C-alpha cells in the first residue's frame, strides 16, 4: 500500500488576490462593471491585458474590447494588439480557461511550492477563491491526489481531478449567466419608465433602461416565436424602440438611433405604433440634415394617422429644405387646418413666401376672390 503524504497549502493559497490587485487599479470598478467582475479576473489569469473599451450603450455585448496577450515567459516579446466584441472576448477567455492541461506529478517534499502549484494548476489556485474555495491540504496516496478545503465555510474533500472539473463548471456557468442576461434583457415593463424619462429629457436614462434591446430583438424577430407575437406585444416593443432610437439621436448617435428606429418599423408593421415610428425616423433624418430622406417616412407617418399637428410642420420643413416650396405650402395649409399657429412655423412660412413671391400673392388673391364669389 502506497504511503500517504500530506502537504499544507497555506503558502500557495491565493485568497483575496483579485481584490488586492483592484486596490492598485484606478479603473478597476469601471472595468468590472463593463466587462463583468469574473471575466475581468479571467483576463488577468490568462495573461490578457485590456487596453481600451469602446462601450456600446445600446447593446453592451457589442462593446469593443482592445487587448494584448503577453506570451508566457517572454516579457520582451512585442504583444499583438487584438480587438473583439465583449461577447466574443468572454468566449475567448472561457475557452482558454477550459483548455485541458497536463497533470504533473505530486511533489516529493513539503517545501516544493512550485511543485505544488504545478500539480494543482496555477489557474485553479487563482480561480478557487473567486468561487468561495479555501484550499487547506493536498493529500497524495499513490497516484491519487485529494484536496481538503472549505467551500463557503463548509469543510469538504475532493479528488483533484474532480475539483478541477468543478472549477471548470463554475467558469462555464459564468458564460451561461452572461448569455442569459442578454436573452432576458427585454423587459416590456421598462417602456413606461423610459417614456417618463424621455418626457423629462433624460435621454441617458432611456438608454440605460432600453439600451440592451436591439441585438436580442433583431435575432428574436427572425425566430418562429418572434413571428407569432401578438399585435399588442409588437406595438409595445416598437414603442420602446422608438423611444430608444430618439434618445440615441438626441445624444448625437444618429446612425445608431436610425438603426434602432428601422428595427422598430419591422416590429410595428402597419400597427398602431407604426405612425409614431415613421414620424420619429423622419424627424431623425431632419435632425441629421438629410431632409430628402425624411420626406418618405414623414409622408408614411401622415398616411398612417400620425398627429397632424406634429407631422405636417415636420413635412413642411423637409420639403422646404429640398426647395420644394409648393409642396411645403401644401403642408403648411394642412398644419394650419390642424390648428398649428403660424408663429410655430414662422421660418418655414418665411422661406416659402420669399421663394414663391408674386406667384404666391397672386394665387392667394385668386383663392380669396373665389371664396368671396
Rosetta blueprint (number, residue, H / E / L):
1 X L
2 X L
3 X L
4 X E
5 X E
6 X E
7 X E
8 X E
9 X L
10 X L
11 X L
12 X L
13 X L
14 X L
15 X L
16 X L
17 X H
18 X H
19 X H
20 X H
21 X H
22 X H
23 X L
24 X L
25 X L
26 X L
27 X L
28 X H
29 X H
30 X H
31 X H
32 X H
33 X H
34 X H
35 X H
36 X L
37 X H
38 X H
39 X H
40 X H
41 X H
42 X H
43 X H
44 X H
45 X H
46 X L
47 X L
48 X E
49 X E
50 X E
51 X E
52 X E
53 X E
54 X E
55 X L
56 X L
57 X L
58 X L
59 X L
60 X H
61 X H
62 X H
63 X L
64 X E
65 X E
66 X E
67 X E
68 X E
69 X E
70 X L
71 X L
72 X L
73 X L
74 X L
75 X L
76 X L
77 X L
78 X L
79 X L
80 X E
81 X E
82 X E
83 X E
84 X E
85 X E
86 X H
87 X H
88 X H
89 X H
90 X H
91 X H
92 X H
93 X H
94 X H
95 X H
96 X H
97 X H
98 X H
99 X L
100 X L
101 X L
102 X L
103 X L
104 X L
105 X L
106 X L
107 X L
108 X L
109 X L
110 X L
111 X L
112 X L
113 X H
114 X H
115 X H
116 X H
117 X H
118 X H
119 X H
120 X H
121 X L
122 X H
123 X H
124 X H
125 X H
126 X H
127 X H
128 X H
129 X H
130 X H
131 X H
132 X L
133 X E
134 X E
135 X E
136 X E
137 X E
138 X E
139 X E
140 X E
141 X E
142 X L
143 X L
144 X E
145 X E
146 X E
147 X E
148 X E
149 X E
150 X E
151 X E
152 X L
153 X L
154 X E
155 X E
156 X E
157 X E
158 X E
159 X E
160 X H
161 X H
162 X H
163 X H
164 X H
165 X H
166 X H
167 X H
168 X H
169 X H
170 X H
171 X H
172 X H
173 X H
174 X H
175 X H
176 X H
177 X H
178 X H
179 X H
180 X H
181 X H
182 X H
183 X H
184 X L
185 X L
186 X L
187 X L
188 X L
189 X L
190 X H
191 X H
192 X H
193 X H
194 X H
195 X H
196 X H
197 X H
198 X H
199 X H
200 X L
201 X L
202 X L
203 X H
204 X H
205 X H
206 X H
207 X H
208 X H
209 X H
210 X H
211 X L
212 X L
213 X H
214 X H
215 X H
216 X H
217 X H
218 X H
219 X H
220 X H
221 X L
222 X L
223 X L
224 X H
225 X H
226 X H
227 X H
228 X L
229 X L
230 X L
231 X H
232 X H
233 X H
234 X H
235 X H
236 X H
237 X H
238 X H
239 X H
240 X H
241 X H
242 X H
243 X H
244 X H
245 X H
246 X H
247 X H
248 X H
249 X H
250 X H
251 X L
252 X L
253 X L
254 X H
255 X H
256 X H
257 X H
258 X H
259 X H
260 X H
261 X H
262 X H
263 X H
264 X H
265 X H
266 X H
267 X H
268 X H
269 X L
270 X L
271 X L
272 X L
273 X L
274 X H
275 X H
276 X H
277 X H
278 X H
279 X H
280 X H
281 X H
282 X H
283 X H
284 X H
285 X H
286 X H
287 X H
288 X L
289 X L
290 X L
291 X H
292 X H
293 X H
294 X H
295 X H
296 X H
297 X H
298 X H
299 X H
300 X H
301 X H
302 X H
303 X H
304 X L
305 X L
306 X L
307 X L
308 X H
309 X H
310 X H
311 X H
312 X H
313 X H
314 X H
315 X H
316 X H
317 X H
318 X H
319 X H
320 X H
321 X H
322 X L
323 X L
324 X L
325 X H
326 X H
327 X H
328 X H
329 X H
330 X H
331 X H
332 X H
333 X H
334 X H
335 X H
336 X H
337 X H
338 X L
339 X L
340 X L
341 X L
342 X H
343 X H
344 X H
345 X H
346 X H
347 X H
348 X H
349 X H
350 X H
351 X H
352 X H
353 X H
354 X H
355 X H
356 X H
357 X H
358 X H
359 X H
360 X H
361 X H
362 X H
363 X H
364 X H
365 X H
366 X H
367 X H
368 X H
369 X H
370 X H
371 X H
372 X H
373 X L
